[in-house]
Amino acid sequence: MGIKIIATNKKAYHEYFIEEVYEAGIVLQGTEVKSLRLGNVNIKESFCRIKNGEVFINNMNISPYEQGNRENHDPTRVRKLLLHKAEIAKLTRKVEEKGLTLVPTKIYFKDSRAKLEIGVGRGKKLHDKRETLKRKQAEREIAKEIKHNR
């Protein structure tokens, strides 16, 4: 069946140097899955935390399902992420010792299961962000010239 991307967090790549990525499952309620299938999710302001040997995502906004009833979900509730114990231990060590942070970068369906891609990122300084913007602008201009000269 493949992968169907629902949402990406472009802000994460602007704010952080993403060093590694991990794929995690998400514990969801029924109406959340239906809402995800419609693409009603926002992960721009979300972040991940490790608590008691478990990984959670905070601030991920999944809009309430329109055809849902009183059993509809809370849009910004804290959701548990499913990772192997060894992966959680590795992430815990990285976050504690090196000052790295866990940033959600992408949410997608893989073989009809909702997955979240978590990036281990180091925060960019202001001059790094400017440098990235300059490089992107230069690449855009080069591509434009190449297209124009054909």
C-alpha positions in Angstrom: 0.0 0.0 0.0 2.9 2.4 0.7 3.2 5.7 2.5 0.7 8.6 2.4 2.1 11.7 4.0 -0.5 13.7 6.0 1.5 16.6 7.3 5.1 17.8 7.5 6.8 20.2 9.9 8.9 22.5 7.8 9.4 24.8 10.8 11.4 22.0 12.4 14.0 22.0 9.6 14.1 25.8 9.9 14.6 25.9 13.7 16.8 22.8 14.2 19.6 20.8 12.6 18.0 17.4 12.4 20.6 14.7 13.0 18.7 11.5 13.2 15.1 10.5 12.6 13.0 7.7 14.2 9.7 6.2 13.2 7.1 5.9 16.0 3.6 4.6 16.1 0.9 6.8 17.8 -1.7 5.7 20.3 -5.0 7.2 18.9 -8.7 7.1 19.5 -11.2 6.2 16.8 -12.3 9.6 15.8 -8.6 10.8 15.7 -7.8 8.3 13.0 -10.8 9.5 10.9 -9.7 13.1 11.4 -6.1 12.2 10.3 -7.4 10.5 7.2 -9.0 13.8 6.2 -5.7 15.6 6.9 -7.0 17.7 9.8 -3.7 17.8 11.8 -1.2 20.4 12.8 2.3 19.5 14.2 4.0 22.8 13.8 3.8 23.7 17.5 4.2 20.2 18.8 7.1 18.7 20.8 8.1 15.4 22.3 8.9 14.5 25.9 10.3 11.4 27.5 8.7 10.6 30.9 9.1 7.4 32.9 10.6 5.5 30.0 7.8 6.4 27.6 7.7 9.0 24.8 4.8 11.4 24.5 3.9 14.1 22.0 2.4 17.3 23.3 0.5 20.1 21.5 -0.2 18.0 18.3 -3.6 19.4 17.2 -5.9 16.8 15.6 -9.2 18.6 14.8 -12.4 17.0 16.1 -14.0 14.7 13.6 -17.0 16.5 12.0 -19.3 13.5 12.1 -18.2 12.6 15.6 -20.6 12.5 18.5 -20.1 13.2 22.3 -17.3 10.5 22.1 -15.2 12.9 20.1 -11.6 13.4 21.2 -9.8 16.4 22.8 -7.9 18.1 20.0 -4.6 18.8 21.8 -4.4 15.9 24.3 -1.1 14.3 25.1 -0.6 11.2 23.0 1.7 8.3 23.7 4.3 7.3 21.0 5.2 3.7 20.4 9.0 3.0 20.2 11.2 0.0 21.1 12.7 0.1 24.6 16.2 0.3 23.2 15.3 3.3 21.0 13.8 5.1 24.0 16.9 4.5 26.0 19.1 5.8 23.1 16.9 8.9 22.8 17.0 9.5 26.5 20.8 9.4 26.6 21.0 11.8 23.6 18.5 14.3 25.1 20.1 14.3 28.5 23.8 14.6 27.7 24.1 16.5 24.5 21.3 19.1 24.8 19.4 17.8 21.9 15.6 17.9 21.5 12.9 15.6 20.0 11.0 17.3 17.2 8.1 15.8 15.2 8.9 16.2 11.5 6.3 14.3 9.6 3.1 12.4 10.2 1.9 9.8 7.7 0.1 6.5 7.1 2.2 3.5 6.4 0.2 0.4 5.5 -2.9 2.0 7.1 -1.1 2.7 10.4 -0.5 6.2 11.6 3.2 6.9 12.1 5.1 9.9 13.3 8.7 10.7 12.3 10.7 12.2 15.2 13.8 14.1 14.5 16.6 14.4 17.0 17.6 18.1 16.6 20.0 20.7 17.8 18.7 24.2 17.9 19.9 26.7 15.3 21.3 30.1 16.1 20.0 33.2 14.3 23.1 33.3 12.0 22.5 29.7 11.0 18.9 30.4 10.1 20.0 33.4 7.9 22.7 31.2 6.2 20.1 28.6 5.4 17.7 31.2 4.0 20.5 32.6 1.8 21.5 29.2 0.5 17.8 28.4 -0.4 17.4 31.7 -2.1 20.6 31.2 -4.2 19.5 27.7 -5.2 16.1 29.1 -6.2 17.7 31.8 -8.4 20.1 29.2 -10.0 17.2 26.9 -10.8 15.2 29.9 -12.2 18.2 30.9 -14.5 18.6 27.3 -15.7 14.9 27.1 -16.5 15.0 30.5 -18.2 18.0 29.6 -20.4 16.5 26.5 -21.9 
